[in-house]
């Protein structure tokens, strides 16, 4: 498994990668928020296709990034959510909120 990361892969596309858990979450939260605030794009895509494994922390990150985007007036879309994240979202009835 690789280290976790968050990057602006291209304008308006925030890419999460690696293992999202309690160890990686706090750092990713700070980095992602800064990237979202710096983005000038009106639409934000949260790309999860490079996530290897996720606990509920990954879902929490997505929700926080969506809030950050909304606060900045950006529309959002979640793309490539892995099965483990999708299953956690379904348990909490968040699958429609995070529908990709």
Backbone as ProteinMPNN parsed JSONL, in Angstrom:
{"seq_chain_A": "XXXXXXXXXXXXXXXXXXXXXXXXXXXXXXXXXXXXXXXXXXXXXXXXXXXXXXXXXXXXXXXXXXXXXXXXXXXXXXXXXXXXXXXXXXXXXXXXXXXX", "coords_chain_A": {"N_chain_A": [[0.83, -1.18, 0.0], [0.362, 2.255, -0.623], [1.505, 5.524, 0.454], [-0.808, 8.035, 1.518], [-2.331, 10.688, -0.361], [-3.228, 13.962, -1.551], [-4.093, 15.924, -4.281], [-4.218, 18.565, -6.739], [-5.028, 17.435, -9.511], [-5.613, 18.308, -12.055], [-6.908, 21.429, -13.254], [-9.552, 22.064, -11.086], [-9.932, 19.4, -10.412], [-9.7, 17.454, -7.775], [-7.674, 15.081, -6.507], [-7.713, 12.207, -4.618], [-5.598, 9.818, -3.095], [-4.17, 6.574, -2.341], [-4.07, 5.2, 0.982], [-6.687, 5.925, 3.063], [-7.056, 6.835, 6.221], [-7.117, 7.038, 9.851], [-4.523, 7.869, 10.328], [-3.63, 9.218, 8.051], [-5.631, 11.063, 7.554], [-5.847, 13.724, 8.987], [-3.719, 15.316, 7.886], [-4.316, 15.211, 5.146], [-6.734, 16.507, 5.166], [-6.085, 19.198, 5.784], [-4.394, 19.811, 3.589], [-6.106, 19.365, 1.388], [-8.16, 21.246, 1.851], [-6.759, 23.657, 1.543], [-6.04, 23.436, -1.163], [-8.553, 23.47, -2.395], [-9.477, 26.019, -1.669], [-7.638, 27.543, -3.075], [-8.259, 27.027, -5.692], [-9.606, 28.212, -8.731], [-11.627, 27.338, -10.263], [-15.087, 26.875, -11.181], [-16.358, 24.515, -10.708], [-15.941, 21.51, -8.901], [-14.341, 18.45, -8.958], [-14.184, 15.548, -7.138], [-11.971, 13.214, -7.182], [-11.686, 9.889, -6.637], [-10.512, 7.659, -7.624], [-7.924, 6.684, -7.313], [-7.735, 5.815, -4.743], [-6.699, 3.413, -2.496], [-7.527, 2.057, -0.211], [-9.997, 2.611, 2.273], [-11.133, 3.907, 5.338], [-13.794, 5.011, 7.484], [-12.802, 7.512, 7.68], [-12.031, 8.4, 5.153], [-14.503, 8.893, 3.967], [-15.377, 10.929, 5.623], [-13.489, 12.865, 4.92], [-14.274, 13.383, 2.247], [-16.815, 14.526, 2.676], [-16.073, 16.799, 4.141], [-14.521, 18.129, 2.209], [-16.471, 18.625, 0.314], [-18.09, 20.396, 1.742], [-16.216, 22.487, 2.0], [-15.94, 23.205, -0.682], [-18.565, 24.01, -1.281], [-18.763, 26.204, 0.43], [-17.07, 27.887, -0.876], [-18.545, 28.428, -3.055], [-18.653, 26.533, -5.108], [-19.725, 24.031, -7.4], [-20.038, 20.466, -7.113], [-18.774, 17.14, -7.752], [-18.485, 13.683, -7.204], [-16.178, 11.287, -8.097], [-15.31, 7.989, -9.095], [-15.472, 6.517, -6.661], [-14.286, 4.107, -4.442], [-15.339, 0.69, -3.668], [-15.302, 0.132, -0.846], [-15.575, 2.654, 0.33], [-18.025, 3.416, -0.74], [-19.732, 1.526, 0.4], [-19.615, 2.224, 3.121], [-20.759, 4.765, 2.934], [-23.358, 4.07, 2.202], [-24.28, 2.821, 4.547], [-24.587, 5.013, 6.221], [-26.532, 6.404, 4.904], [-25.611, 8.199, 2.993], [-25.103, 7.825, 0.375], [-26.56, 8.944, -1.744], [-25.948, 11.647, -1.519], [-23.264, 11.6, -2.129], [-23.281, 10.585, -4.659], [-21.889, 9.503, -7.689]], "CA_chain_A": [[0.0, 0.0, 0.0], [1.152, 3.479, -0.736], [1.129, 6.64, 1.309], [-1.958, 8.78, 1.041], [-2.046, 12.004, -0.895], [-4.282, 14.732, -2.193], [-3.471, 16.882, -5.196], [-5.073, 19.122, -7.776], [-4.502, 16.709, -10.664], [-5.8, 19.262, -13.146], [-7.772, 22.471, -12.688], [-10.871, 21.638, -10.647], [-9.995, 17.962, -10.104], [-8.978, 17.123, -6.553], [-7.472, 13.632, -6.536], [-7.313, 11.506, -3.404], [-4.888, 8.594, -3.45], [-3.552, 5.793, -1.28], [-4.859, 4.675, 2.099], [-7.312, 7.004, 3.829], [-7.375, 6.342, 7.559], [-6.895, 8.012, 10.916], [-3.149, 8.393, 10.272], [-3.461, 10.139, 6.929], [-6.742, 12.009, 7.473], [-5.64, 15.131, 9.366], [-2.86, 15.998, 6.913], [-5.063, 15.338, 3.891], [-7.777, 17.512, 5.377], [-5.464, 20.516, 5.658], [-3.918, 19.993, 2.217], [-7.259, 19.471, 0.493], [-8.837, 22.527, 2.072], [-5.934, 24.693, 0.923], [-6.148, 23.289, -2.625], [-9.893, 23.913, -2.785], [-9.522, 27.474, -1.527], [-6.792, 28.148, -4.107], [-8.812, 26.732, -7.017], [-10.453, 29.251, -9.325], [-12.626, 26.668, -11.095], [-16.422, 26.935, -10.58], [-16.811, 23.145, -10.439], [-14.928, 20.699, -8.258], [-14.492, 17.002, -9.057], [-13.427, 14.821, -6.128], [-11.609, 11.966, -7.854], [-11.253, 8.88, -5.657], [-10.131, 6.453, -8.361], [-6.603, 6.201, -6.888], [-7.791, 5.401, -3.337], [-6.467, 1.978, -2.374], [-8.316, 1.549, 0.909], [-10.527, 3.739, 3.033], [-11.998, 3.729, 6.502], [-14.775, 6.095, 7.518], [-12.055, 8.771, 7.555], [-12.116, 8.812, 3.748], [-15.836, 9.456, 3.774], [-15.355, 12.203, 6.337], [-12.73, 13.804, 4.084], [-15.109, 13.787, 1.123], [-17.84, 15.445, 3.169], [-15.41, 18.063, 4.486], [-14.136, 18.795, 0.964], [-17.707, 19.12, -0.296], [-18.433, 21.622, 2.497], [-15.266, 23.531, 1.614], [-16.306, 23.641, -2.031], [-19.821, 24.761, -1.2], [-18.46, 27.49, 1.069], [-16.401, 28.698, -1.892], [-19.478, 28.612, -4.161], [-18.363, 25.586, -6.187], [-20.507, 22.813, -7.57], [-19.134, 19.343, -6.92], [-19.091, 15.804, -8.238], [-17.569, 12.663, -6.702], [-15.894, 10.35, -9.177], [-14.427, 6.855, -8.841], [-15.45, 6.107, -5.26], [-14.095, 2.658, -4.325], [-16.42, -0.047, -3.024], [-15.335, 0.25, 0.608], [-16.126, 3.973, 0.659], [-19.438, 3.4, -1.127], [-20.453, 0.735, 1.397], [-19.726, 3.053, 4.329], [-21.724, 5.823, 2.61], [-24.697, 3.47, 2.229], [-24.641, 2.601, 5.947], [-24.972, 6.306, 6.788], [-27.482, 7.036, 3.973], [-24.959, 9.308, 2.302], [-24.791, 7.417, -0.983], [-27.132, 9.888, -2.702], [-25.179, 12.892, -1.392], [-21.972, 11.38, -2.764], [-23.475, 9.879, -5.933], [-20.967, 9.944, -8.747]], "C_chain_A": [[0.875, 1.243, 0.0], [0.693, 4.509, 0.29], [-0.06, 7.356, 0.681], [-1.518, 10.131, 0.507], [-3.288, 12.658, -1.452], [-3.591, 15.773, -3.058], [-4.526, 17.421, -6.149], [-4.511, 18.584, -9.084], [-4.568, 17.546, -11.939], [-6.748, 20.309, -12.6], [-9.167, 21.929, -12.353], [-11.008, 20.165, -10.312], [-9.083, 17.664, -8.923], [-8.884, 15.6, -6.474], [-6.969, 13.134, -5.189], [-6.66, 10.198, -3.807], [-4.364, 7.886, -2.21], [-4.533, 5.292, -0.245], [-5.37, 5.836, 2.947], [-7.75, 6.437, 5.17], [-7.037, 7.407, 8.588], [-5.483, 8.593, 10.9], [-3.003, 9.448, 9.182], [-4.491, 11.271, 6.914], [-6.445, 13.453, 7.833], [-4.776, 15.917, 8.364], [-3.572, 16.22, 5.591], [-6.133, 16.406, 4.007], [-7.222, 18.916, 5.177], [-5.037, 20.794, 4.216], [-5.084, 20.199, 1.25], [-7.984, 20.798, 0.629], [-8.063, 23.66, 1.401], [-6.032, 24.636, -0.605], [-7.501, 23.787, -3.123], [-9.987, 25.428, -2.726], [-8.711, 28.176, -2.61], [-7.356, 27.966, -5.517], [-9.73, 27.854, -7.484], [-11.549, 28.658, -10.204], [-13.996, 26.716, -10.411], [-16.97, 25.57, -10.175], [-15.652, 22.342, -9.879], [-15.276, 19.221, -8.421], [-13.6, 16.386, -7.994], [-13.172, 13.434, -6.695], [-10.998, 10.993, -6.852], [-10.724, 7.622, -6.332], [-8.774, 5.893, -7.955], [-6.57, 5.82, -5.407], [-7.664, 3.889, -3.276], [-7.348, 1.348, -1.307], [-8.79, 2.748, 1.71], [-11.335, 3.249, 4.22], [-13.049, 4.836, 6.422], [-14.1, 7.462, 7.42], [-12.119, 9.288, 6.116], [-13.449, 9.459, 3.442], [-15.942, 10.822, 4.441], [-14.602, 13.266, 5.535], [-13.578, 14.296, 2.916], [-16.159, 14.802, 1.561], [-17.239, 16.8, 3.525], [-15.031, 18.834, 3.226], [-15.36, 19.344, 0.237], [-18.145, 20.397, 0.418], [-17.515, 22.772, 2.118], [-15.616, 24.092, 0.236], [-17.578, 24.468, -2.03], [-19.597, 26.135, -0.589], [-17.794, 28.449, 0.087], [-17.284, 28.891, -3.126], [-19.26, 27.674, -5.335], [-19.374, 24.447, -6.202], [-19.537, 21.656, -7.403], [-19.68, 18.058, -7.52], [-18.054, 14.862, -7.634], [-17.416, 11.624, -7.799], [-15.011, 9.21, -8.657], [-14.358, 6.393, -7.397], [-15.303, 4.58, -5.184], [-15.221, 2.0, -3.514], [-16.461, 0.132, -1.513], [-15.897, 1.601, 1.055], [-17.624, 4.007, 0.368], [-20.272, 2.636, -0.088], [-20.63, 1.514, 2.703], [-20.762, 4.156, 4.098], [-23.151, 5.288, 2.671], [-25.174, 3.247, 3.664], [-25.176, 3.89, 6.574], [-25.965, 7.08, 5.911], [-26.889, 8.269, 3.299], [-24.68, 8.989, 0.843], [-25.388, 8.375, -2.018], [-26.393, 11.225, -2.686], [-23.883, 12.786, -2.176], [-22.083, 10.677, -4.105], [-22.544, 10.434, -6.997], [-21.471, 9.517, -10.1]], "O_chain_A": [[1.974, 1.261, 0.553], [-0.364, 4.376, 0.905], [-0.283, 7.287, -0.528], [-0.465, 10.649, 0.879], [-4.27, 11.993, -1.781], [-2.633, 16.419, -2.634], [-5.582, 16.818, -6.342], [-3.631, 19.194, -9.692], [-3.678, 17.485, -12.787], [-7.349, 20.084, -11.549], [-9.868, 21.405, -13.22], [-12.1, 19.718, -9.959], [-7.859, 17.627, -9.053], [-9.902, 14.915, -6.385], [-5.937, 13.58, -4.688], [-7.106, 9.539, -4.747], [-4.144, 8.504, -1.168], [-5.687, 4.997, -0.556], [-4.589, 6.625, 3.479], [-8.698, 5.654, 5.246], [-6.711, 8.541, 8.238], [-5.265, 9.694, 11.404], [-2.327, 10.457, 9.377], [-4.245, 12.323, 6.324], [-6.766, 14.345, 7.047], [-5.089, 17.063, 8.042], [-3.452, 17.284, 4.983], [-6.405, 17.127, 3.046], [-7.823, 19.731, 4.477], [-5.286, 21.876, 3.686], [-5.053, 21.093, 0.404], [-8.376, 21.403, -0.369], [-8.66, 24.525, 0.76], [-6.099, 25.675, -1.263], [-7.581, 24.45, -4.157], [-10.523, 26.053, -3.641], [-9.056, 29.283, -3.022], [-6.963, 28.683, -6.436], [-10.534, 28.375, -6.71], [-12.316, 29.397, -10.821], [-14.07, 26.608, -9.187], [-17.921, 25.476, -9.399], [-14.515, 22.479, -10.33], [-16.374, 18.793, -8.064], [-12.401, 16.663, -7.945], [-14.058, 12.58, -6.688], [-9.931, 11.245, -6.293], [-10.51, 6.612, -5.661], [-8.495, 4.726, -8.23], [-5.501, 5.532, -4.869], [-8.424, 3.167, -3.922], [-7.855, 0.24, -1.481], [-8.097, 3.76, 1.819], [-12.115, 2.303, 4.118], [-13.168, 5.513, 5.401], [-14.754, 8.458, 7.11], [-12.247, 10.492, 5.897], [-13.511, 10.464, 2.735], [-16.526, 11.753, 3.886], [-15.021, 14.422, 5.476], [-13.599, 15.492, 2.625], [-16.367, 15.817, 0.895], [-17.836, 17.838, 3.238], [-15.196, 20.053, 3.172], [-15.293, 20.406, -0.383], [-18.527, 21.371, -0.23], [-17.971, 23.9, 1.934], [-15.589, 25.304, 0.022], [-17.66, 25.5, -2.696], [-20.177, 27.121, -1.043], [-17.932, 29.667, 0.202], [-16.838, 29.449, -4.129], [-19.649, 27.998, -6.456], [-19.815, 23.968, -5.158], [-18.328, 21.844, -7.539], [-20.879, 17.915, -7.76], [-16.873, 15.204, -7.56], [-18.401, 11.143, -8.359], [-14.085, 9.437, -7.879], [-13.312, 5.928, -6.945], [-16.09, 3.847, -5.783], [-15.951, 2.665, -2.779], [-17.544, 0.271, -0.944], [-16.616, 1.675, 2.052], [-18.399, 4.565, 1.145], [-21.378, 3.051, 0.256], [-21.695, 1.457, 3.318], [-21.561, 4.444, 4.989], [-24.053, 5.981, 3.142], [-26.349, 3.463, 3.963], [-26.116, 3.853, 7.369], [-26.211, 8.264, 6.142], [-27.585, 9.258, 3.067], [-24.079, 9.801, 0.14], [-24.781, 8.597, -3.066], [-26.233, 11.86, -3.729], [-23.448, 13.748, -2.81], [-21.075, 10.216, -4.64], [-22.423, 11.645, -7.184], [-20.83, 9.797, -11.113]]}, "name": "protein", "num_of_chains": 1, "seq": "XXXXXXXXXXXXXXXXXXXXXXXXXXXXXXXXXXXXXXXXXXXXXXXXXXXXXXXXXXXXXXXXXXXXXXXXXXXXXXXXXXXXXXXXXXXXXXXXXXXX"}
